[in-house]
Amino acid sequence: ELIGGAALLLVTHDIDEALLTADRVLLLGASGRIVSEAPGLRRLSAGARRSALASPDGADRRAALYEALRGASPMAGAADA
């Protein structure tokens, strides 16, 4: 959400933190390109955010981001070589 024409970029390695504090979560690969996107939970009240993260939908969001992270890793497929 823009406030007074400004936006905030939060960089974190904690997927739960990203989901809890952001409107939109973008996962960047090693190339710097977006490899996955998920809606964040920031617009919900604090209590509702934790409940939403613990819900099946929240678990699905987290799992999709982790799966995209595994696929974007430079080591992805290295075990197959």
Protein Blocks (a to p, Z undefined) as FASTA:
>chain_A
ZZehiacddddfbfklmmmmpmbdcdddfkopafbdcddfklpcfklmmmmmmmmklmmm
mmmmmmmmmmmpmkgoklmZZ
